[in-house]
């Protein structure tokens, strides 16, 4: 039985990416699911946008290649803006069965200082949200 057909994985270029991608690769193989890897570029200037977009492209190419080695159908996607808003837009505009992301394990003070994309998502979406803490 195929539980997941389309999995959205959000990545940020941190150590959390490795763990979530490994886990999602197993889920995708078991379910013969398609995977979309999303990175949101958050910048304040055009030059910064250009540089971060270039870096994100290289990162997503590497992540997609890892998935393809496991015979997983993968799509790469870069959005620009506030991460929470852009992830929510992507979820609303497409049909995903699961959203997966790594977390950094901030405590209350860290969440207040840095925000928490995962916290926003867990309150805003209705589909399953898989969170895996970085090592």
Secondary structure, DSSP 8 states (H G I E B T S, - for coil): ----SEEEEEE-SSTHHHHHHHHHHHHHHHHT-EEEEEEEE--SSHHHHHHHHHHHHHHHHHHHHHHHTTT--EEEEEEES-HHHHHHHHHHHS--SEEEEEE----HHHHHHH--HHHHHHHH--SEEEEEE--
